[in-house]
Amino acid sequence: NVQIVKEVLVDCDDDTVLLKVEQVGGAACHKGYQSCFFRKLNGGLQVVDEKIFDPEKVYKNPKK
């Protein structure tokens, strides 16, 4: 997978950098989501994105 950097933001204390990217090639998250940020706090963790692939099939151990 490839990520194309679209924008770079720096916070007011200059101690955090946020990269806004375009995801090319499906999912970037090893849990099967397009982004690793697929959950939000809303009184508890809530999944807010759709899984793109099944990690069990992609990361299975070929020796088993």
PQR file with spaces between the fields and no chain letter, atoms N, CA, C, O and H, PARSE charges and radii, in Angstrom:
ATOM       1  N    ASN     1       0.825   -1.186    0.000 -0.4000 1.5000
ATOM       2  CA   ASN     1       0.000    0.000    0.000 -0.0000 2.0000
ATOM       3  C    ASN     1       0.866    1.245    0.000  0.5500 1.7000
ATOM       4  O    ASN     1       2.015    1.222    0.442 -0.5500 1.4000
ATOM       5  N    VAL     2       0.307    2.314   -0.494 -0.4000 1.5000
ATOM       6  CA   VAL     2       1.010    3.589   -0.601 -0.0000 2.0000
ATOM       7  C    VAL     2       0.128    4.677   -0.014  0.5500 1.7000
ATOM       8  O    VAL     2      -1.094    4.645   -0.161 -0.5500 1.4000
ATOM       9  H    VAL     2      -0.626    2.333   -0.853  0.4000 1.0000
ATOM      10  N    GLN     3       0.748    5.632    0.648 -0.4000 1.5000
ATOM      11  CA   GLN     3       0.035    6.805    1.144 -0.0000 2.0000
ATOM      12  C    GLN     3       0.679    8.041    0.533  0.5500 1.7000
ATOM      13  O    GLN     3       1.892    8.232    0.627 -0.5500 1.4000
ATOM      14  H    GLN     3       1.741    5.657    0.768  0.4000 1.0000
ATOM      15  N    ILE     4      -0.141    8.874   -0.092 -0.4000 1.5000
ATOM      16  CA   ILE     4       0.342   10.112   -0.698 -0.0000 2.0000
ATOM      17  C    ILE     4       0.045   11.250    0.268  0.5500 1.7000
ATOM      18  O    ILE     4      -1.112   11.499    0.606 -0.5500 1.4000
ATOM      19  H    ILE     4      -1.125    8.718   -0.169  0.4000 1.0000
ATOM      20  N    VAL     5       1.091   11.939    0.712 -0.4000 1.5000
ATOM      21  CA   VAL     5       0.920   13.038    1.666 -0.0000 2.0000
ATOM      22  C    VAL     5       0.238   14.204    0.959  0.5500 1.7000
ATOM      23  O    VAL     5       0.729   14.702   -0.054 -0.5500 1.4000
ATOM      24  H    VAL     5       2.031   11.737    0.438  0.4000 1.0000
ATOM      25  N    LYS     6      -0.904   14.633    1.506 -0.4000 1.5000
ATOM      26  CA   LYS     6      -1.682   15.736    0.954 -0.0000 2.0000
ATOM      27  C    LYS     6      -1.483   17.029    1.738  0.5500 1.7000
ATOM      28  O    LYS     6      -1.548   18.123    1.178 -0.5500 1.4000
ATOM      29  H    LYS     6      -1.303   14.228    2.329  0.4000 1.0000
ATOM      30  N    GLU     7      -1.238   16.887    3.055 -0.4000 1.5000
ATOM      31  CA   GLU     7      -1.111   18.073    3.898 -0.0000 2.0000
ATOM      32  C    GLU     7      -0.347   17.694    5.161  0.5500 1.7000
ATOM      33  O    GLU     7      -0.506   16.589    5.680 -0.5500 1.4000
ATOM      34  H    GLU     7      -1.185   15.998    3.510  0.4000 1.0000
ATOM      35  N    VAL     8       0.480   18.612    5.655 -0.4000 1.5000
ATOM      36  CA   VAL     8       1.218   18.423    6.905 -0.0000 2.0000
ATOM      37  C    VAL     8       0.841   19.573    7.834  0.5500 1.7000
ATOM      38  O    VAL     8       0.992   20.741    7.478 -0.5500 1.4000
ATOM      39  H    VAL     8       0.608   19.509    5.234  0.4000 1.0000
ATOM      40  N    LEU     9       0.348   19.237    9.030 -0.4000 1.5000
ATOM      41  CA   LEU     9      -0.050   20.236   10.023 -0.0000 2.0000
ATOM      42  C    LEU     9       0.796   20.065   11.274  0.5500 1.7000
ATOM      43  O    LEU     9       1.146   18.945   11.644 -0.5500 1.4000
ATOM      44  H    LEU     9       0.225   18.288    9.320  0.4000 1.0000
ATOM      45  N    VAL    10       1.125   21.177   11.925 -0.4000 1.5000
ATOM      46  CA   VAL    10       1.900   21.170   13.166 -0.0000 2.0000
ATOM      47  C    VAL    10       1.069   21.868   14.233  0.5500 1.7000
ATOM      48  O    VAL    10       0.449   22.896   13.965 -0.5500 1.4000
ATOM      49  H    VAL    10       0.840   22.088   11.625  0.4000 1.0000
ATOM      50  N    ASP    11       1.055   21.305   15.457 -0.4000 1.5000
ATOM      51  CA   ASP    11       0.244   21.906   16.527 -0.0000 2.0000
ATOM      52  C    ASP    11       0.898   23.165   17.086  0.5500 1.7000
ATOM      53  O    ASP    11       2.014   23.522   16.707 -0.5500 1.4000
ATOM      54  H    ASP    11       1.559   20.469   15.675  0.4000 1.0000
ATOM      55  N    CYS    12       0.188   23.829   17.992 -0.4000 1.5000
ATOM      56  CA   CYS    12       0.623   25.128   18.526 -0.0000 2.0000
ATOM      57  C    CYS    12       1.904   25.048   19.356  0.5500 1.7000
ATOM      58  O    CYS    12       2.602   26.052   19.494 -0.5500 1.4000
ATOM      59  H    CYS    12      -0.718   23.539   18.300  0.4000 1.0000
ATOM      60  N    ASP    13       2.229   23.876   19.914 -0.4000 1.5000
ATOM      61  CA   ASP    13       3.449   23.712   20.712 -0.0000 2.0000
ATOM      62  C    ASP    13       4.614   23.158   19.901  0.5500 1.7000
ATOM      63  O    ASP    13       5.709   22.970   20.431 -0.5500 1.4000
ATOM      64  H    ASP    13       1.661   23.060   19.802  0.4000 1.0000
ATOM      65  N    ASP    14       4.386   22.901   18.641 -0.4000 1.5000
ATOM      66  CA   ASP    14       5.399   22.311   17.756 -0.0000 2.0000
ATOM      67  C    ASP    14       5.899   20.958   18.252  0.5500 1.7000
ATOM      68  O    ASP    14       7.061   20.608   18.042 -0.5500 1.4000
ATOM      69  H    ASP    14       3.497   23.054   18.210  0.4000 1.0000
ATOM      70  N    ASP    15       5.010   20.184   18.919 -0.4000 1.5000
ATOM      71  CA   ASP    15       5.430   18.858   19.382 -0.0000 2.0000
ATOM      72  C    ASP    15       4.580   17.730   18.791  0.5500 1.7000
ATOM      73  O    ASP    15       4.725   16.572   19.182 -0.5500 1.4000
ATOM      74  H    ASP    15       4.067   20.468   19.088  0.4000 1.0000
ATOM      75  N    THR    16       3.698   18.068   17.856 -0.4000 1.5000
ATOM      76  CA   THR    16       2.876   17.063   17.194 -0.0000 2.0000
ATOM      77  C    THR    16       2.755   17.413   15.719  0.5500 1.7000
ATOM      78  O    THR    16       2.537   18.568   15.354 -0.5500 1.4000
ATOM      79  H    THR    16       3.580   19.008   17.538  0.4000 1.0000
ATOM      80  N    VAL    17       2.901   16.389   14.877 -0.4000 1.5000
ATOM      81  CA   VAL    17       2.737   16.565   13.439 -0.0000 2.0000
ATOM      82  C    VAL    17       1.589   15.673   12.985  0.5500 1.7000
ATOM      83  O    VAL    17       1.532   14.498   13.346 -0.5500 1.4000
ATOM      84  H    VAL    17       3.079   15.450   15.174  0.4000 1.0000
ATOM      85  N    LEU    18       0.681   16.226   12.199 -0.4000 1.5000
ATOM      86  CA   LEU    18      -0.439   15.472   11.640 -0.0000 2.0000
ATOM      87  C    LEU    18      -0.279   15.444   10.129  0.5500 1.7000
ATOM      88  O    LEU    18      -0.214   16.491    9.485 -0.5500 1.4000
ATOM      89  H    LEU    18       0.727   17.181   11.906  0.4000 1.0000
ATOM      90  N    LEU    19      -0.216   14.244    9.568 -0.4000 1.5000
ATOM      91  CA   LEU    19      -0.131   14.094    8.121 -0.0000 2.0000
ATOM      92  C    LEU    19      -1.495   13.678    7.599  0.5500 1.7000
ATOM      93  O    LEU    19      -2.049   12.672    8.042 -0.5500 1.4000
ATOM      94  H    LEU    19      -0.268   13.394   10.092  0.4000 1.0000
ATOM      95  N    LYS    20      -2.036   14.434    6.674 -0.4000 1.5000
ATOM      96  CA   LYS    20      -3.265   14.040    5.988 -0.0000 2.0000
ATOM      97  C    LYS    20      -2.829   13.398    4.682  0.5500 1.7000
ATOM      98  O    LYS    20      -2.105   14.001    3.889 -0.5500 1.4000
ATOM      99  H    LYS    20      -1.586   15.252    6.314  0.4000 1.0000
ATOM     100  N    VAL    21      -3.279   12.162    4.467 -0.4000 1.5000
ATOM     101  CA   VAL    21      -2.811   11.395    3.321 -0.0000 2.0000
ATOM     102  C    VAL    21      -3.975   10.845    2.511  0.5500 1.7000
ATOM     103  O    VAL    21      -5.105   10.745    2.989 -0.5500 1.4000
ATOM     104  H    VAL    21      -3.866   11.672    5.111  0.4000 1.0000
ATOM     105  N    GLU    22      -3.661   10.493    1.272 -0.4000 1.5000
ATOM     106  CA   GLU    22      -4.583    9.744    0.425 -0.0000 2.0000
ATOM     107  C    GLU    22      -4.114    8.302    0.451  0.5500 1.7000
ATOM     108  O    GLU    22      -2.975    8.016    0.084 -0.5500 1.4000
ATOM     109  H    GLU    22      -2.743   10.574    0.884  0.4000 1.0000
ATOM     110  N    GLN    23      -4.973    7.394    0.878 -0.4000 1.5000
ATOM     111  CA   GLN    23      -4.636    5.977    0.945 -0.0000 2.0000
ATOM     112  C    GLN    23      -4.831    5.358   -0.432  0.5500 1.7000
ATOM     113  O    GLN    23      -5.921    5.429   -0.999 -0.5500 1.4000
ATOM     114  H    GLN    23      -5.898    7.627    1.176  0.4000 1.0000
ATOM     115  N    VAL    24      -3.782    4.754   -0.966 -0.4000 1.5000
ATOM     116  CA   VAL    24      -3.840    4.087   -2.261 -0.0000 2.0000
ATOM     117  C    VAL    24      -3.656    2.593   -2.023  0.5500 1.7000
ATOM     118  O    VAL    24      -2.701    2.191   -1.358 -0.5500 1.4000
ATOM     119  H    VAL    24      -2.896    4.696   -0.505  0.4000 1.0000
ATOM     120  N    GLY    25      -4.544    1.772   -2.549 -0.4000 1.5000
ATOM     121  CA   GLY    25      -4.360    0.331   -2.459 -0.0000 2.0000
ATOM     122  C    GLY    25      -5.104   -0.338   -1.330  0.5500 1.7000
ATOM     123  O    GLY    25      -4.636   -1.355   -0.817 -0.5500 1.4000
ATOM     124  H    GLY    25      -5.319    2.099   -3.089  0.4000 1.0000
ATOM     125  N    GLY    26      -6.237    0.185   -0.924 -0.4000 1.5000
ATOM     126  CA   GLY    26      -7.055   -0.518    0.064 -0.0000 2.0000
ATOM     127  C    GLY    26      -6.761   -0.108    1.482  0.5500 1.7000
ATOM     128  O    GLY    26      -6.805    1.076    1.816 -0.5500 1.4000
ATOM     129  H    GLY    26      -6.616    1.011   -1.341  0.4000 1.0000
ATOM     130  N    ALA    27      -6.460   -1.078    2.320 -0.4000 1.5000
ATOM     131  CA   ALA    27      -6.349   -0.855    3.759 -0.0000 2.0000
ATOM     132  C    ALA    27      -4.913   -0.593    4.193  0.5500 1.7000
ATOM     133  O    ALA    27      -3.967   -1.146    3.631 -0.5500 1.4000
ATOM     134  H    ALA    27      -6.424   -2.040    2.049  0.4000 1.0000
ATOM     135  N    ALA    28      -4.767    0.262    5.206 -0.4000 1.5000
ATOM     136  CA   ALA    28      -3.462    0.532    5.805 -0.0000 2.0000
ATOM     137  C    ALA    28      -3.347   -0.125    7.170  0.5500 1.7000
ATOM     138  O    ALA    28      -2.239   -0.298    7.680 -0.5500 1.4000
ATOM     139  H    ALA    28      -5.535    0.711    5.662  0.4000 1.0000
ATOM     140  N    CYS    29      -4.466   -0.491    7.766 -0.4000 1.5000
ATOM     141  CA   CYS    29      -4.490   -1.047    9.117 -0.0000 2.0000
ATOM     142  C    CYS    29      -4.371   -2.569    9.079  0.5500 1.7000
ATOM     143  O    CYS    29      -5.041   -3.225    8.282 -0.5500 1.4000
ATOM     144  H    CYS    29      -5.365   -0.351    7.352  0.4000 1.0000
ATOM     145  N    HIS    30      -3.523   -3.130    9.937 -0.4000 1.5000
ATOM     146  CA   HIS    30      -3.348   -4.581    9.971 -0.0000 2.0000
ATOM     147  C    HIS    30      -4.568   -5.312   10.523  0.5500 1.7000
ATOM     148  O    HIS    30      -4.632   -6.540   10.453 -0.5500 1.4000
ATOM     149  H    HIS    30      -2.979   -2.597   10.585  0.4000 1.0000
ATOM     150  N    LYS    31      -5.536   -4.581   11.067 -0.4000 1.5000
ATOM     151  CA   LYS    31      -6.772   -5.203   11.558 -0.0000 2.0000
ATOM     152  C    LYS    31      -7.852   -5.249   10.488  0.5500 1.7000
ATOM     153  O    LYS    31      -8.963   -5.710   10.751 -0.5500 1.4000
ATOM     154  H    LYS    31      -5.484   -3.584   11.123  0.4000 1.0000
ATOM     155  N    GLY    32      -7.536   -4.772    9.273 -0.4000 1.5000
ATOM     156  CA   GLY    32      -8.452   -4.910    8.150 -0.0000 2.0000
ATOM     157  C    GLY    32      -9.219   -3.668    7.767  0.5500 1.7000
ATOM     158  O    GLY    32     -10.073   -3.722    6.881 -0.5500 1.4000
ATOM     159  H    GLY    32      -6.633   -4.398    9.060  0.4000 1.0000
ATOM     160  N    TYR    33      -8.942   -2.557    8.405 -0.4000 1.5000
ATOM     161  CA   TYR    33      -9.650   -1.313    8.109 -0.0000 2.0000
ATOM     162  C    TYR    33      -8.784   -0.415    7.235  0.5500 1.7000
ATOM     163  O    TYR    33      -7.564   -0.575    7.183 -0.5500 1.4000
ATOM     164  H    TYR    33      -8.249   -2.513    9.124  0.4000 1.0000
ATOM     165  N    GLN    34      -9.426    0.534    6.546 -0.4000 1.5000
ATOM     166  CA   GLN    34      -8.672    1.455    5.694 -0.0000 2.0000
ATOM     167  C    GLN    34      -7.691    2.275    6.517  0.5500 1.7000
ATOM     168  O    GLN    34      -6.581    2.556    6.065 -0.5500 1.4000
ATOM     169  H    GLN    34     -10.417    0.664    6.588  0.4000 1.0000
ATOM     170  N    SER    35      -8.097    2.660    7.727 -0.4000 1.5000
ATOM     171  CA   SER    35      -7.267    3.464    8.622 -0.0000 2.0000
ATOM     172  C    SER    35      -7.180    2.780    9.980  0.5500 1.7000
ATOM     173  O    SER    35      -8.082    2.032   10.359 -0.5500 1.4000
ATOM     174  H    SER    35      -8.999    2.431    8.094  0.4000 1.0000
ATOM     175  N    CYS    36      -6.113    3.029   10.705 -0.4000 1.5000
ATOM     176  CA   CYS    36      -6.002    2.523   12.077 -0.0000 2.0000
ATOM     177  C    CYS    36      -6.955    3.260   13.017  0.5500 1.7000
ATOM     178  O    CYS    36      -7.180    2.818   14.143 -0.5500 1.4000
ATOM     179  H    CYS    36      -5.380    3.636   10.397  0.4000 1.0000
ATOM     180  N    PHE    37      -7.505    4.360   12.569 -0.4000 1.5000
ATOM     181  CA   PHE    37      -8.425    5.164   13.377 -0.0000 2.0000
ATOM     182  C    PHE    37      -9.864    4.843   12.990  0.5500 1.7000
ATOM     183  O    PHE    37     -10.590    5.700   12.487 -0.5500 1.4000
ATOM     184  H    PHE    37      -7.322    4.720   11.654  0.4000 1.0000
ATOM     185  N    PHE    38     -10.272    3.583   13.233 -0.4000 1.5000
ATOM     186  CA   PHE    38     -11.605    3.116   12.866 -0.0000 2.0000
ATOM     187  C    PHE    38     -12.565    3.104   14.054  0.5500 1.7000
ATOM     188  O    PHE    38     -13.709    2.671   13.921 -0.5500 1.4000
ATOM     189  H    PHE    38      -9.682    2.886   13.641  0.4000 1.0000
ATOM     190  N    ARG    39     -12.104    3.580   15.223 -0.4000 1.5000
ATOM     191  CA   ARG    39     -12.947    3.614   16.422 -0.0000 2.0000
ATOM     192  C    ARG    39     -12.975    5.026   16.976  0.5500 1.7000
ATOM     193  O    ARG    39     -12.025    5.790   16.811 -0.5500 1.4000
ATOM     194  H    ARG    39     -11.174    3.931   15.331  0.4000 1.0000
ATOM     195  N    LYS    40     -14.082    5.367   17.641 -0.4000 1.5000
ATOM     196  CA   LYS    40     -14.142    6.652   18.330 -0.0000 2.0000
ATOM     197  C    LYS    40     -14.699    6.442   19.724  0.5500 1.7000
ATOM     198  O    LYS    40     -15.442    5.493   19.977 -0.5500 1.4000
ATOM     199  H    LYS    40     -14.854    4.746   17.775  0.4000 1.0000
ATOM     200  N    LEU    41     -14.329    7.338   20.622 -0.4000 1.5000
ATOM     201  CA   LEU    41     -14.853    7.303   21.985 -0.0000 2.0000
ATOM     202  C    LEU    41     -16.175    8.048   22.006  0.5500 1.7000
ATOM     203  O    LEU    41     -16.258    9.221   21.641 -0.5500 1.4000
ATOM     204  H    LEU    41     -13.726    8.108   20.416  0.4000 1.0000
ATOM     205  N    ASN    42     -17.207    7.337   22.444 -0.4000 1.5000
ATOM     206  CA   ASN    42     -18.539    7.916   22.522 -0.0000 2.0000
ATOM     207  C    ASN    42     -19.235    7.274   23.718  0.5500 1.7000
ATOM     208  O    ASN    42     -20.253    6.598   23.568 -0.5500 1.4000
ATOM     209  H    ASN    42     -17.140    6.384   22.741  0.4000 1.0000
ATOM     210  N    GLY    43     -18.671    7.494   24.912 -0.4000 1.5000
ATOM     211  CA   GLY    43     -19.149    6.796   26.096 -0.0000 2.0000
ATOM     212  C    GLY    43     -18.599    5.379   26.160  0.5500 1.7000
ATOM     213  O    GLY    43     -18.919    4.639   27.091 -0.5500 1.4000
ATOM     214  H    GLY    43     -17.844    8.043   25.034  0.4000 1.0000
ATOM     215  N    GLY    44     -17.803    4.997   25.219 -0.4000 1.5000
ATOM     216  CA   GLY    44     -17.176    3.691   25.056 -0.0000 2.0000
ATOM     217  C    GLY    44     -16.597    3.662   23.653  0.5500 1.7000
ATOM     218  O    GLY    44     -16.808    4.594   22.877 -0.5500 1.4000
ATOM     219  H    GLY    44     -17.543    5.598   24.463  0.4000 1.0000
ATOM     220  N    LEU    45     -15.871    2.605   23.316 -0.4000 1.5000
ATOM     221  CA   LEU    45     -15.298    2.518   21.971 -0.0000 2.0000
ATOM     222  C    LEU    45     -16.364    2.062   20.987  0.5500 1.7000
ATOM     223  O    LEU    45     -17.068    1.083   21.231 -0.5500 1.4000
ATOM     224  H    LEU    45     -15.700    1.847   23.946  0.4000 1.0000
ATOM     225  N    GLN    46     -16.477    2.768   19.888 -0.4000 1.5000
ATOM     226  CA   GLN    46     -17.457    2.460   18.858 -0.0000 2.0000
ATOM     227  C    GLN    46     -16.733    2.372   17.520  0.5500 1.7000
ATOM     228  O    GLN    46     -16.013    3.297   17.142 -0.5500 1.4000
ATOM     229  H    GLN    46     -15.905    3.564   19.689  0.4000 1.0000
ATOM     230  N    VAL    47     -16.921    1.258   16.795 -0.4000 1.5000
ATOM     231  CA   VAL    47     -16.340    1.116   15.462 -0.0000 2.0000
ATOM     232  C    VAL    47     -17.142    1.988   14.507  0.5500 1.7000
ATOM     233  O    VAL    47     -18.367    1.880   14.438 -0.5500 1.4000
ATOM     234  H    VAL    47     -17.505    0.507   17.102  0.4000 1.0000
ATOM     235  N    VAL    48     -16.447    2.857   13.766 -0.4000 1.5000
ATOM     236  CA   VAL    48     -17.125    3.808   12.883 -0.0000 2.0000
ATOM     237  C    VAL    48     -16.729    3.627   11.417  0.5500 1.7000
ATOM     238  O    VAL    48     -17.039    4.475   10.580 -0.5500 1.4000
ATOM     239  H    VAL    48     -15.452    2.944   13.822  0.4000 1.0000
ATOM     240  N    ASP    49     -16.048    2.529   11.108 -0.4000 1.5000
ATOM     241  CA   ASP    49     -15.627    2.281    9.736 -0.0000 2.0000
ATOM     242  C    ASP    49     -15.925    0.834    9.386  0.5500 1.7000
ATOM     243  O    ASP    49     -16.225    0.024   10.263 -0.5500 1.4000
ATOM     244  H    ASP    49     -15.797    1.840   11.788  0.4000 1.0000
ATOM     245  N    GLU    50     -15.842    0.515    8.117 -0.4000 1.5000
ATOM     246  CA   GLU    50     -16.127   -0.820    7.621 -0.0000 2.0000
ATOM     247  C    GLU    50     -14.818   -1.573    7.392  0.5500 1.7000
ATOM     248  O    GLU    50     -13.856   -1.012    6.866 -0.5500 1.4000
ATOM     249  H    GLU    50     -15.599    1.173    7.404  0.4000 1.0000
ATOM     250  N    LYS    51     -14.786   -2.854    7.791 -0.4000 1.5000
ATOM     251  CA   LYS    51     -13.592   -3.669    7.570 -0.0000 2.0000
ATOM     252  C    LYS    51     -13.462   -3.966    6.077  0.5500 1.7000
ATOM     253  O    LYS    51     -14.443   -4.322    5.424 -0.5500 1.4000
ATOM     254  H    LYS    51     -15.568   -3.310    8.217  0.4000 1.0000
ATOM     255  N    ILE    52     -12.253   -3.820    5.540 -0.4000 1.5000
ATOM     256  CA   ILE    52     -11.997   -4.007    4.113 -0.0000 2.0000
ATOM     257  C    ILE    52     -11.513   -5.420    3.808  0.5500 1.7000
ATOM     258  O    ILE    52     -11.815   -5.962    2.745 -0.5500 1.4000
ATOM     259  H    ILE    52     -11.456   -3.531    6.071  0.4000 1.0000
ATOM     260  N    PHE    53     -10.764   -6.022    4.731 -0.4000 1.5000
ATOM     261  CA   PHE    53     -10.290   -7.390    4.534 -0.0000 2.0000
ATOM     262  C    PHE    53     -10.266   -8.118    5.864  0.5500 1.7000
ATOM     263  O    PHE    53     -10.327   -7.499    6.926 -0.5500 1.4000
ATOM     264  H    PHE    53     -10.518   -5.581    5.595  0.4000 1.0000
ATOM     265  N    ASP    54     -10.176   -9.453    5.795 -0.4000 1.5000
ATOM     266  CA   ASP    54     -10.115  -10.294    6.989 -0.0000 2.0000
ATOM     267  C    ASP    54      -8.648  -10.546    7.322  0.5500 1.7000
ATOM     268  O    ASP    54      -7.967  -11.256    6.582 -0.5500 1.4000
ATOM     269  H    ASP    54     -10.127   -9.956    4.932  0.4000 1.0000
ATOM     270  N    PRO    55      -8.143   -9.977    8.426 -0.5600 1.5000
ATOM     271  CA   PRO    55      -6.731  -10.155    8.769  0.2800 2.0000
ATOM     272  C    PRO    55      -6.340  -11.612    8.992  0.5500 1.7000
ATOM     273  O    PRO    55      -5.187  -11.979    8.764 -0.5500 1.4000
ATOM     274  N    GLU    56      -7.274  -12.447    9.432 -0.4000 1.5000
ATOM     275  CA   GLU    56      -6.973  -13.873    9.640 -0.0000 2.0000
ATOM     276  C    GLU    56      -6.567  -14.539    8.326  0.5500 1.7000
ATOM     277  O    GLU    56      -5.708  -15.420    8.322 -0.5500 1.4000
ATOM     278  H    GLU    56      -8.210  -12.149    9.617  0.4000 1.0000
ATOM     279  N    LYS    57      -7.168  -14.133    7.227 -0.4000 1.5000
ATOM     280  CA   LYS    57      -6.839  -14.709    5.920 -0.0000 2.0000
ATOM     281  C    LYS    57      -5.547  -14.131    5.359  0.5500 1.7000
ATOM     282  O    LYS    57      -4.788  -14.837    4.694 -0.5500 1.4000
ATOM     283  H    LYS    57      -7.866  -13.417    7.230  0.4000 1.0000
ATOM     284  N    VAL    58      -5.295  -12.858    5.620 -0.4000 1.5000
ATOM     285  CA   VAL    58      -4.116  -12.191    5.066 -0.0000 2.0000
ATOM     286  C    VAL    58      -2.852  -12.533    5.845  0.5500 1.7000
ATOM     287  O    VAL    58      -1.796  -12.740    5.246 -0.5500 1.4000
ATOM     288  H    VAL    58      -5.911  -12.285    6.160  0.4000 1.0000
ATOM     289  N    TYR    59      -2.945  -12.597    7.174 -0.4000 1.5000
ATOM     290  CA   TYR    59      -1.771  -12.784    8.023 -0.0000 2.0000
ATOM     291  C    TYR    59      -1.684  -14.176    8.622  0.5500 1.7000
ATOM     292  O    TYR    59      -1.049  -14.357    9.661 -0.5500 1.4000
ATOM     293  H    TYR    59      -3.803  -12.429    7.660  0.4000 1.0000
ATOM     294  N    LYS    60      -2.305  -15.159    7.995 -0.4000 1.5000
ATOM     295  CA   LYS    60      -2.260  -16.519    8.536 -0.0000 2.0000
ATOM     296  C    LYS    60      -0.840  -17.064    8.481  0.5500 1.7000
ATOM     297  O    LYS    60      -0.039  -16.666    7.634 -0.5500 1.4000
ATOM     298  H    LYS    60      -2.822  -15.012    7.151  0.4000 1.0000
ATOM     299  N    ASN    61      -0.543  -17.971    9.389 -0.4000 1.5000
ATOM     300  CA   ASN    61       0.778  -18.585    9.458 -0.0000 2.0000
ATOM     301  C    ASN    61       0.845  -19.709    8.429  0.5500 1.7000
ATOM     302  O    ASN    61       0.113  -20.690    8.565 -0.5500 1.4000
ATOM     303  H    ASN    61      -1.193  -18.294   10.077  0.4000 1.0000
ATOM     304  N    PRO    62       1.693  -19.608    7.406 -0.5600 1.5000
ATOM     305  CA   PRO    62       1.754  -20.636    6.360  0.2800 2.0000
ATOM     306  C    PRO    62       2.285  -21.976    6.852  0.5500 1.7000
ATOM     307  O    PRO    62       2.120  -22.980    6.159 -0.5500 1.4000
ATOM     308  N    LYS    63       2.916  -22.031    8.026 -0.4000 1.5000
ATOM     309  CA   LYS    63       3.466  -23.281    8.552 -0.0000 2.0000
ATOM     310  C    LYS    63       2.401  -24.147    9.202  0.5500 1.7000
ATOM     311  O    LYS    63       2.618  -25.343    9.396 -0.5500 1.4000
ATOM     312  H    LYS    63       3.050  -21.216    8.589  0.4000 1.0000
ATOM     313  N    LYS    64       1.258  -23.572    9.541 -0.4000 1.5000
ATOM     314  CA   LYS    64       0.202  -24.332   10.224 -0.0000 2.0000
ATOM     315  C    LYS    64      -0.648  -25.085    9.247  0.5500 1.7000
ATOM     316  O    LYS    64      -1.584  -25.777    9.648 -0.5500 1.4000
ATOM     317  H    LYS    64       1.082  -22.601    9.383  0.4000 1.0000
